[in-house]
Amino acid sequence: DVAKLVTDLGAFPAVLTLVLASSAQLALRRHWYEVAALTLGFVLVYAAVHPAKNATDRPRPGDPLVHADGPAFPSAHAAYSTAWVAVAVVIARVVPGIASRAALVGGALALAAAIGLSRISLRVHYWSDVAGGWGLGAGIFGLCAVIALIVAYLRNNGPRPADDRPPAARMR
């Protein structure tokens, strides 16, 4: 029963609610780069999981404890669970204190791990399915974060003020 509860935190509706609520709060505070990274990241994770499942067409383990449809690799729940970590990293940027930040991100990592391990304990995925889902989600969210950081840096790196000194004085 606990594994079913934990696994539901990695289901699409739960993670979609998390991403939308977090993005709405970030938008209210005008953190547009973070909104873009989170929402685009989640859309790309969702868009990548199902073609990857269909391309590998790996069968699920026998005798599952819960019903699951479709191919096993990569685990969609594990891929979606990386959104908890992405949201925690964004929130950690505004939380004061390194201990609070570490606890927030560490808790999100523990939750993502628990979601993935619950899929294994419910016998609907193998370890490699879960690891593949985590890798897919972390890679996509990481790429979106890097792009957002680069765009933010380039957009905020405006022209330098004009140097009114004579050319000889600039050379010194």
Contact map, one row per residue, 1 for C-alpha under 8 A:
1111100000000000000000000000000000000000000000000000000000000000000000000000000000000000000000000000000000000000000000000000000000000000000000000000000000000000000000000000
1111110000000000000000000000000000000000000000000000000000000000000000000000000000000000000000000000000000000000000000000000000000000000000000000000000000000000000000000000
1111111000000000000000000000000000000000000000000000000000000000000000000000000000000000000000000000000000000000000001101100000000000000000000000000000000000000000000000000
1111111100000000000000000000000000000000000000000000000000000000000000000000000000000000000000000000000000000000000001000100000000000000000000000000000000000000000000000000
1111111110000000000000000000000000000000000000000000000000000000000000000000000000000000000000000000000000000000000000000000000000000000000000000000000000000000000000000000
0111111111000000000000000000000000000000000000000000000000000000000000000000000000000000000000000000000000000000011001000000000000000000000000000000000000000000000000000000
0011111111100000000000000000000000000000000000000000000000000000000000000000100000000000000000000000000000000000011101100000000000000000000000000000000000000000000000000000
0001111111100100000000000000000000000000000000000000000000000000000000000000000000000000000000000000000000000000000000000000000000000000000000000000000000000000000000000000
0000111111100110000000000000000000000000000000000000000000000000000000000000000010000000000000000000000000000000001000000000000000000000000000000000000000000000000000000000
0000011111110110000000000000000000000000000000000000000000000000000000000000110110000000000000000000000000000001001000000000000000000000000000000000000000000000000000000000
0000001111111110000000000000000000000000000000000000000000000000000000000001100100000000000000000000000000000000000000000000000000000000000000000000000000000000000000000000
0000000001111111000000000000000000000000000000000000000000000000000000000000100100000000000000000000000000000000000000000000000000000000000000000000000000000000000000000000
0000000000111111100000000000000000000000000000000000000000000000000000000000000000000000000000000000000000000000000000000000000000000000000000000000000000000000000000000000
0000000111111111110000000000000000000000000000000000000000000000000000000000000000000000000000000000000000000000000000000000000000000000000000000000000000000000000000000000
0000000011111111111000000000000000000000000000000000000000000000000000000000000110110000000000000000000000000000000000000000000000000000000000000000000000000000000000000000
0000000000011111111100000000000000000000000000000000000000000000000000000000000000000000000000000000000000000000000000000000000000000000000000000000000000000000000000000000
0000000000001111111110000000000000000000000000000000000000000000000000000000000000000000000000000000000000000000000000000000000000000000000000000000000000000000000000000000
0000000000000111111111000000000000000000000000000000000000000000000000000000000000010000000000000000000000000000000000000000000000000000000000000000000000000000000000000000
0000000000000011111111100000000000000110010000000000000000000000000000000000000000100010000000000000000000000000000000000000000000000000000000000000000000000000000000000000
0000000000000001111111110000000000000010000000000000000000000000000000000000000000000000000000000000000000000000000000000000000000000000000000000000000000000000000000000000
0000000000000000111111111000000000000000000000000000000000000000000000000000000000000000000000000000000000000000000000000000000000000000000000000000000000000000000000000000
0000000000000000011111111100000000000000000000000000000000000000000000000000000000000010000000000000000000000000000000000000000000000000000000000000000000000000000000000000
0000000000000000001111111110000001100110000000000000000000000000000000000000000000000000000000000000000000000000000000000000000000000000000000000000000000000000000000000000
0000000000000000000111111111000000100000000000000000000000000000000000000000000000000000000000000000000000000000000000000000000000000000000000000000000000000000000000000000
0000000000000000000011111111100000000000000000000000000000000000000000000000000000000000000000000000000000000000000000000000000000000000000000000000000000000000000000000000
0000000000000000000001111111111101100000000000000000000000000000000000000000000000000000000000000000000000000000000000000000000000000000000000000000000000000000000000000000
0000000000000000000000111111111100100000000000000000000000000000000000000000000000000000000000000000000000000000000000000000000000000000000000000000000000000000000000000000
0000000000000000000000011111111000000000000000000000000000000000000000000000000000000000000000000000000000000000000000000000000000000000000000000000000000000000000000000000
0000000000000000000000001111111000000000000000000000000000000000000000000000000000000000000000000000000000000000000000000000000000000000000000000000000000000000000000000000
0000000000000000000000000111111100000000000000000000000000000000000000000000000000000000000000000000000000000000000000000000000000000000000000000000000000000000000000000000
0000000000000000000000000111111111100000000000000000000000000000000000000000000000000000000000000000000000000000000000000000000000000000000000000000000000000000000000000000
0000000000000000000000000110011111110000000000000000000000000000000000000000000000000000000000000000000000000000000000000000000000000000000000000000000000000000000000000000
0000000000000000000000000000001111111000000000000000000000000000000000000000000000000000000000000000000000000000000000000000000000000000000000000001100100000000000000000000
0000000000000000000000100100001111111100000000000000000000000000000000000000000000000000010000000000000000000000000000000000000000000000000000001001000000000000000000000000
0000000000000000000000110110001111111110000000000000000000000000000000000000000000000000000000000000000000000000000000000000000000000000000000000000000000000000000000000000
0000000000000000000000000000000111111111100000000000000000000000000000000000000000000000000000000000000000000000000000000000000000000000000000000001000000000000000000000000
0000000000000000000000000000000011111111100000000000000000000000000000000000000000000000000000000000000000000000000000000000000000000000000010011001000000000000000000000000
0000000000000000001000100000000001111111110000000000000000000000000000000000000000100110000000000000000000000000000000000000000000000000000010010000000000000000000000000000
0000000000000000001100100000000000111111111000000000000000000000000000000000000000000000000000000000000000000000000000000000000000000000000000000000000000000000000000000000
0000000000000000000000000000000000011111111100000000000000000000000000000000000000000000000000000000000000000000000000000000000000000000000000010000000000000000000000000000
0000000000000000000000000000000000011111111110000000000000000000000000000000000000000000000000000000000000000000000000000000000000000000000110010000000000000000000000000000
0000000000000000001000000000000000000111111111000000000000000000000000000000000100100000000000000000000000000000000000000000000000000000000010000000000000000000000000000000
0000000000000000000000000000000000000011111111100000000000000000000000000000000000000000000000000000000000000000000000000000000000000000000000000000000000000000000000000000
0000000000000000000000000000000000000001111111110000000000000000000000000000000000000000000000000000000000000000000000000000000000000000000100000000000000000000000000000000
0000000000000000000000000000000000000000111111111000000000000000000000000000001100000000000000000000000000000000000000000000000000000001100110000000000000000000000000000000
0000000000000000000000000000000000000000011111111100000000000000000000000001000100000000000000000000000000000000000000000000000000000000000000000000000000000000000000000000
0000000000000000000000000000000000000000001111111110000000000000000000000000000000000000000000000000000000000000000000000000000000000000000000000000000000000000000000000000
0000000000000000000000000000000000000000000111111111000000000000000000000000000000000000000000000000000000000000000000000000000000000000000000000000000000000000000000000000
0000000000000000000000000000000000000000000011111111100000000000000000000111001000000000000000000000000000000000000000000000000000001001000000000000000000000000000000000000
0000000000000000000000000000000000000000000001111111110000000000000000000001000000000000000000000000000000000000000000000000000000000000000000000000000000000000000000000000
0000000000000000000000000000000000000000000000111111111000000000000000000000000000000000000000000000000000000000000000000000000000000000000000000000000000000000000000000000
0000000000000000000000000000000000000000000000011111111100000000000000001100000000000000000000000000000000000000000000000000000000000000000000000000000000000000000000000000
0000000000000000000000000000000000000000000000001111111111000000000001111100000000000000000000000000000000000000000000000000000000000000000000000000000000000000000000000000
0000000000000000000000000000000000000000000000000111111110000000000000100000000000000000000000000000000000000000000000000000000000000000000000000000000000000000000000000000
0000000000000000000000000000000000000000000000000011111110000000000000000000000000000000000000000000000000000000000000000000000000000000000000000000000000000000000000000000
0000000000000000000000000000000000000000000000000001111111000000000000101000000000000000000000000000000000000000000000000000000000000000000000000000000000000000000000000000
0000000000000000000000000000000000000000000000000000111111100000000000111000000000000000000000000000000000000000000000000000000000000000000000000000000000000000000000000000
0000000000000000000000000000000000000000000000000000100111110000000000111000000000000000000000000000000000000000000000000000000000000000000000000000000000000000000000000000
0000000000000000000000000000000000000000000000000000000011111000000000110000000000000000000000000000000000000000000000000000000000000000000000000000000000000000000000000000
0000000000000000000000000000000000000000000000000000000001111100000000110000000000000000000000000000000000000000000000000001110000000000000000000000000000000000000000000000
0000000000000000000000000000000000000000000000000000000000111111000000000000000000000000000000000000000000000000000000000011110000000000000000000000000000000000000000000000
0000000000000000000000000000000000000000000000000000000000011111000000000000000000000000000000000000000000000000000000000010000000000000000000000000000000000000000000000000
0000000000000000000000000000000000000000000000000000000000001111100000000000000000000000000000000000000000000000000000000010000000000000000000000000000000000000000000000000
0000000000000000000000000000000000000000000000000000000000001111111000000000000000000000000000000000000000000000000000000111000000000000000000000000000000000000000000000000
0000000000000000000000000000000000000000000000000000000000000011111000000000000000000000000000000000000000000000000000000111000000000000000000000000000000000000000000000000
0000000000000000000000000000000000000000000000000000000000000001111100000000000000000000000000000000000000000000000000000111000000000000000000000000000000000000000000000000
0000000000000000000000000000000000000000000000000000000000000001111110000000000000000000000000000000000000000000000000000001000000000000000000000000000000000000000000000000
0000000000000000000000000000000000000000000000000000000000000000011111000000000000000000000000000000000000000000000000000001000000000000000000000000000000000000000000000000
0000000000000000000000000000000000000000000000000000000000000000001111100000000000000000000000000000000000000000000000000000000000000000000000000000000000000000000000000000
0000000000000000000000000000000000000000000000000000100000000000000111110000000000000000000000000000000000000000000000000000000000000000000000000000000000000000000000000000
0000000000000000000000000000000000000000000000000000110111110000000011111000000000000000000000000000000000000000000000000000000000000000000000000000000000000000000000000000
0000000000000000000000000000000000000000000000000000100011110000000001111110000000000000000000000000000000000000000000000001110010000000000000000000000000000000000000000000
0000000000000000000000000000000000000000000000000001100111000000000000111110000000000000000000000000000000000000000000000000100111011000000000000000000000000000000000000000
0000000000000000000000000000000000000000000000001001100000000000000000011111001000000000000000000000000000000000000000000000000111111000000000000000000000000000000000000000
0000000000000000000000000000000000000000000000001000000000000000000000011111111000000000000000000000000000000000000100000000100011111100000000000000000000000000000000000000
0000000000100000000000000000000000000000000001001100000000000000000000000111111100000000000000000000000000000000000000000000000000001000000000000000000000000000000000000000
0000001001110000000000000000000000000000000000000000000000000000000000000011111110000000000000000000000000000000001100100000000000001000000000000000000000000000000000000000
0000000001000000000000000000000000000000000000000000000000000000000000000011111111000000000000000000000000000001001100000000000001101100100000000000000000000000000000000000
0000000000000000000000000000000000000000000010001000000000000000000000000111111111100000000000000000000000000000000000000000000001011111110000000000000000000000000000000000
0000000001110010000000000000000000000000010011000000000000000000000000000001111111110000000000000000000000000000000000000000000000001000100000000000000000000000000000000000
0000000011000010000000000000000000000000000000000000000000000000000000000000111111111000000000000000000000000011001100000000000000000100100000000000000000000000000000000000
0000000000000000000000000000000000000000000000000000000000000000000000000000011111111100000000000000000000000001000000000000000000000100110010000000000000000000000000000000
0000000000000010001000000000000000000100010000000000000000000000000000000000001111111110000000000000000000000000000000000000000000000000100010000000000000000000000000000000
0000000000000010010000000000000000000000000000000000000000000000000000000000000111111111000000000000000000011011000000000000000000000000000000000000000000000000000000000000
0000000000000000000000000000000000000000000000000000000000000000000000000000000011111111100000000000000010011001000000000000000000000000000000000000000000000000000000000000
0000000000000000000000000000000000000100000000000000000000000000000000000000000001111111110000000000000000000000000000000000000000000000000010000000000000000000000000000000
0000000000000000001001000000000000000100000000000000000000000000000000000000000000111111111000000000000000000000000000000000000000000000000000000000000000000000000000000000
0000000000000000000000000000000000000000000000000000000000000000000000000000000000011111111100000000000110010000000000000000000000000000000000000000000000000000000000000000
0000000000000000000000000000000000000000000000000000000000000000000000000000000000001111111110000000000110000000000000000000000000000000000000000000000000000000000000000000
0000000000000000000000000000000001000000000000000000000000000000000000000000000000000111111111000000000000000000000000000000000000000000000000000000000000000000000000000000
0000000000000000000000000000000000000000000000000000000000000000000000000000000000000011111111100000000000000000000000000000000000000000000000000000000000000000000000000000
0000000000000000000000000000000000000000000000000000000000000000000000000000000000000001111111110001100110000000000000000000000000000000000000000000000000000000000000000000
0000000000000000000000000000000000000000000000000000000000000000000000000000000000000000111111100000100000000000000000000000000000000000000000000000000000000000000000000000
0000000000000000000000000000000000000000000000000000000000000000000000000000000000000000011111110000000000000000000000000000000000000000000000000000000000000000000000000000
0000000000000000000000000000000000000000000000000000000000000000000000000000000000000000001111111001100000000000000000000000000000000000000000000000000000000000000000000000
0000000000000000000000000000000000000000000000000000000000000000000000000000000000000000000101111101100000000000000000000000000000000000000000000000000000000000000000000000
0000000000000000000000000000000000000000000000000000000000000000000000000000000000000000000000111111100000000000000000000000000000000000000000000000000000000000000000000000
0000000000000000000000000000000000000000000000000000000000000000000000000000000000000000000000011111110000000000000000000000000000000000000000000000000000000000000000000000
0000000000000000000000000000000000000000000000000000000000000000000000000000000000000000000000001111111000000000000000000000000000000000000000000000000000000000000000000000
0000000000000000000000000000000000000000000000000000000000000000000000000000000000000000000100111111111100000000000000000000000000000000000000000000000000000000000000000000
0000000000000000000000000000000000000000000000000000000000000000000000000000000000000000000110111111111110000000000000000000000000000000000000000000000000000000000000000000
0000000000000000000000000000000000000000000000000000000000000000000000000000000000000000000000000111111111000000000000000000000000000000000000000000000000000000000000000000
0000000000000000000000000000000000000000000000000000000000000000000000000000000000000000000000000011111111100000000000000000000000000000000000000000000000000000000000000000
0000000000000000000000000000000000000000000000000000000000000000000000000000000000000001100100000001111111110000000000000000000000000000000000000000000000000000000000000000
0000000000000000000000000000000000000000000000000000000000000000000000000000000000001001100100000000111111111000000000000000000000000000000000000000000000000000000000000000
0000000000000000000000000000000000000000000000000000000000000000000000000000000000000000000000000000011111111100000000000000000000000000000000000000000000000000000000000000
0000000000000000000000000000000000000000000000000000000000000000000000000000000000000000000000000000001111111110000000000000000000000000000000000000000000000000000000000000
0000000000000000000000000000000000000000000000000000000000000000000000000000000000011001000000000000000111111111000000000000000000000000000000000000000000000000000000000000
0000000000000000000000000000000000000000000000000000000000000000000000000000000000011000000000000000000011111111100000000000000000000000000000000000000000000000000000000000
0000000000000000000000000000000000000000000000000000000000000000000000000000000000000000000000000000000001111111110000000000000000000000000000000000000000000000000000000000
0000000000000000000000000000000000000000000000000000000000000000000000000000000010010000000000000000000000111111111000000000000000000000000000000000000000000000000000000000
0000000001000000000000000000000000000000000000000000000000000000000000000000010011011000000000000000000000011111111100000000000000000000000000000000000000000000000000000000
0000000000000000000000000000000000000000000000000000000000000000000000000000000000000000000000000000000000001111111110000000000000000000000000000000000000000000000000000000
0000011000000000000000000000000000000000000000000000000000000000000000000000000000000000000000000000000000000111111111000000000000000000000000000000000000000000000000000000
0000011011000000000000000000000000000000000000000000000000000000000000000000110010000000000000000000000000000011111111100000000000000000000000000000000000000000000000000000
0000001000000000000000000000000000000000000000000000000000000000000000000010110010000000000000000000000000000001111111110000000001000000000000000000000000000000000000000000
0000000000000000000000000000000000000000000000000000000000000000000000000000000000000000000000000000000000000000111111111000000001000000000000000000000000000000000000000000
0011011000000000000000000000000000000000000000000000000000000000000000000000000000000000000000000000000000000000011111111100000000000000000000000000000000000000000000000000
0010001000000000000000000000000000000000000000000000000000000000000000000000100000000000000000000000000000000000001111111111100001000000000000000000000000000000000000000000
0000000000000000000000000000000000000000000000000000000000000000000000000000000000000000000000000000000000000000000111111111111001000000000000000000000000000000000000000000
0010000000000000000000000000000000000000000000000000000000000000000000000000000000000000000000000000000000000000000011111111000000000000000000000000000000000000000000000000
0011000000000000000000000000000000000000000000000000000000000001110000000000000000000000000000000000000000000000000001111111100000000000000000000000000000000000000000000000
0000000000000000000000000000000000000000000000000000000000001111110000000000000000000000000000000000000000000000000000111111110000000000000000000000000000000000000000000000
0000000000000000000000000000000000000000000000000000000000011001111100010000000000000000000000000000000000000000000000111111110000000000000000000000000000000000000000000000
0000000000000000000000000000000000000000000000000000000000011000000000011010000000000000000000000000000000000000000000110111111111000000000000000000000000000000000000000000
0000000000000000000000000000000000000000000000000000000000011000000000010000000000000000000000000000000000000000000000010011111111000000000000000000000000000000000000000000
0000000000000000000000000000000000000000000000000000000000000000000000000000000000000000000000000000000000000000000000010000111111100000000000000000000000000000000000000000
0000000000000000000000000000000000000000000000000000000000000000000000001100000000000000000000000000000000000000000000000000111111110000000000000000000000000000000000000000
0000000000000000000000000000000000000000000000000000000000000000000000011110000000000000000000000000000000000000000000000000111111111000000000000000000000000000000000000000
0000000000000000000000000000000000000000000000000000000000000000000000001110011000000000000000000000000000000000000110110000111111111100000000000000000000000000000000000000
0000000000000000000000000000000000000000000000000000000000000000000000000110010000000000000000000000000000000000000000000000001111111110000000000000000000000000000000000000
0000000000000000000000000000000000000000000000000000000000000000000000001110001000000000000000000000000000000000000000000000000111111111000000000000000000000000000000000000
0000000000000000000000000000000000000000000000001000000000000000000000001111111100000000000000000000000000000000000000000000000011111111100000000000000000000000000000000000
0000000000000000000000000000000000000000000000000000000000000000000000000010011011000000000000000000000000000000000000000000000001111111110000000000000000000000000000000000
0000000000000000000000000000000000000000000000000000000000000000000000000000001000000000000000000000000000000000000000000000000000111111111000000000000000000000000000000000
0000000000000000000000000000000000000000000010001000000000000000000000000000001000000000000000000000000000000000000000000000000000011111111100000000000000000000000000000000
0000000000000000000000000000000000000000000010000000000000000000000000000000011111100000000000000000000000000000000000000000000000001111111110000000000000000000000000000000
0000000000000000000000000000000000000000000000000000000000000000000000000000001001000000000000000000000000000000000000000000000000000111111111000000000000000000000000000000
0000000000000000000000000000000000000000000000000000000000000000000000000000000000000000000000000000000000000000000000000000000000000011111111100000000000000000000000000000
0000000000000000000000000000000000000000100110000000000000000000000000000000000000000000000000000000000000000000000000000000000000000001111111110000000000000000000000000000
0000000000000000000000000000000000001100110010000000000000000000000000000000000001100100000000000000000000000000000000000000000000000000111111111000000000000000000000000000
0000000000000000000000000000000000000000000000000000000000000000000000000000000000000000000000000000000000000000000000000000000000000000011111111100000000000000000000000000
0000000000000000000000000000000000000000000000000000000000000000000000000000000000000000000000000000000000000000000000000000000000000000001111111110000000000000000000000000
0000000000000000000000000000000000001101100000000000000000000000000000000000000000000000000000000000000000000000000000000000000000000000000111111111000000000000000000000000
0000000000000000000000000000000001001000000000000000000000000000000000000000000000000000000000000000000000000000000000000000000000000000000011111111100000000000000000000000
0000000000000000000000000000000000000000000000000000000000000000000000000000000000000000000000000000000000000000000000000000000000000000000001111111110000000000000000000000
0000000000000000000000000000000000000000000000000000000000000000000000000000000000000000000000000000000000000000000000000000000000000000000000111111111000000000000000000000
0000000000000000000000000000000011011000000000000000000000000000000000000000000000000000000000000000000000000000000000000000000000000000000000011111111100000000000000000000
0000000000000000000000000000000010000000000000000000000000000000000000000000000000000000000000000000000000000000000000000000000000000000000000001111111110000000000000000000
0000000000000000000000000000000000000000000000000000000000000000000000000000000000000000000000000000000000000000000000000000000000000000000000000111111111000000000000000000
0000000000000000000000000000000000000000000000000000000000000000000000000000000000000000000000000000000000000000000000000000000000000000000000000011111111100000000000000000
0000000000000000000000000000000010000000000000000000000000000000000000000000000000000000000000000000000000000000000000000000000000000000000000000001111111110000000000000000
0000000000000000000000000000000000000000000000000000000000000000000000000000000000000000000000000000000000000000000000000000000000000000000000000000111111111000000000000000
0000000000000000000000000000000000000000000000000000000000000000000000000000000000000000000000000000000000000000000000000000000000000000000000000000011111111100000000000000
0000000000000000000000000000000000000000000000000000000000000000000000000000000000000000000000000000000000000000000000000000000000000000000000000000001111111100000000000000
0000000000000000000000000000000000000000000000000000000000000000000000000000000000000000000000000000000000000000000000000000000000000000000000000000000111111100000000000000
0000000000000000000000000000000000000000000000000000000000000000000000000000000000000000000000000000000000000000000000000000000000000000000000000000000011111110000000000000
0000000000000000000000000000000000000000000000000000000000000000000000000000000000000000000000000000000000000000000000000000000000000000000000000000000001111111000000000000
0000000000000000000000000000000000000000000000000000000000000000000000000000000000000000000000000000000000000000000000000000000000000000000000000000000000001111100000000000
0000000000000000000000000000000000000000000000000000000000000000000000000000000000000000000000000000000000000000000000000000000000000000000000000000000000000111110000000000
0000000000000000000000000000000000000000000000000000000000000000000000000000000000000000000000000000000000000000000000000000000000000000000000000000000000000011111000000000
0000000000000000000000000000000000000000000000000000000000000000000000000000000000000000000000000000000000000000000000000000000000000000000000000000000000000001111100000000
0000000000000000000000000000000000000000000000000000000000000000000000000000000000000000000000000000000000000000000000000000000000000000000000000000000000000000111110000000
0000000000000000000000000000000000000000000000000000000000000000000000000000000000000000000000000000000000000000000000000000000000000000000000000000000000000000011111000000
0000000000000000000000000000000000000000000000000000000000000000000000000000000000000000000000000000000000000000000000000000000000000000000000000000000000000000001111101100
0000000000000000000000000000000000000000000000000000000000000000000000000000000000000000000000000000000000000000000000000000000000000000000000000000000000000000000111111100
0000000000000000000000000000000000000000000000000000000000000000000000000000000000000000000000000000000000000000000000000000000000000000000000000000000000000000000011111110
0000000000000000000000000000000000000000000000000000000000000000000000000000000000000000000000000000000000000000000000000000000000000000000000000000000000000000000001111111
0000000000000000000000000000000000000000000000000000000000000000000000000000000000000000000000000000000000000000000000000000000000000000000000000000000000000000000011111111
0000000000000000000000000000000000000000000000000000000000000000000000000000000000000000000000000000000000000000000000000000000000000000000000000000000000000000000011111111
0000000000000000000000000000000000000000000000000000000000000000000000000000000000000000000000000000000000000000000000000000000000000000000000000000000000000000000000111111
0000000000000000000000000000000000000000000000000000000000000000000000000000000000000000000000000000000000000000000000000000000000000000000000000000000000000000000000011111
